[in-house]
Amino acid sequence: MTEPSSSAQAARRAVASRLRELRLDAGLTGREVAARCGWHPAKTTRLERAQAAPSDADIRAWCAACGVEDQVGDLVSASRDADSMYIEWRRLQRGGMRRLQESRVPLYEATRLFRTYSSHVMPGLLQTPEYATALLTAITDFRGTPDDVSEAVEARMTRSRIVRQGRPRFVMLIEESVLRYQIGDPAVMAGQLGYLLSVMALPSVSVGIVPFAARSRGQWTLEAFTMFDDQRVHVELLAAQVTVTAPGEVDLYVRAHARLLDLAVHGDRARRLITSALDALG
């Protein structure tokens, strides 16, 4: 697997290269561009090396300095697209988590095949209200975001109704450790595991569990990700969400999911793992 932020990095480098090309085409040095823009020459260097992301104002100033104001629109659009590929959670959640849940509804409603992989917590679409409350409370506390947990949980539950509508298909993979990590108290975990058993009976949902005892593991444990058809992947890092849309990188996640699927157990074997985790709660 490549670094999950490589799509964003490549997009930023493409914008930086375009800025450099405009400067060279105008016959200007980096110092001359800096002087015309009214900033330090070191900023020009950082922008051309993709060490800093240009603001919309930076792009307008650069294009004016190079005499190519007609390029502003395309460059601003490209720069914003690159910025949206790697978004820190503090930016996504600065208005609270409810808005983040609601903002994804159109994407979820348009998707016909969901493939997820979770190595640490239960996939959002399979969470109970109590589990989601415990998880989002911990996230709010850790990240210091506005506390709108109850509203965010309600929005998540509304979004999760698509699991029972039967139209999209869901291929969910979780590591066995997810069954054992206690989010909330034992009662919360018991309810969550019981709900997981019930969801497995839905014809549109396939739940696979990668057991601790999986041998000759051909795919190592990865960061959590969700695939929306074959067009888009959301990768969850501690600091940020990465959006992958480049076909070659989307294909890497398709292949990784397939390998993990080969390691997973389903049906009765998966239910036995869940039941064992339930029994361990006492």
WOPE-V919665 format. One record per helix or strand of 3 or more residues. SS is the DSSP state (A for helix, B for strand). FROM is the first residue (numbers start at 0). LEN is the number of residues. Records with the same first field share a line. If there is no record, write none. Layout:
# WOPE-V919665
SS = FROM-LEN  FROM-LEN
This chain:
# WOPE-V919665
A = 5-20  29-8  40-8  55-11  68-17  88-4  96-7  104-6  123-3  128-15  148-16  175-5  185-14  246-17  266-14
B = 85-3  112-6  168-7  204-6  224-4  231-5  239-5
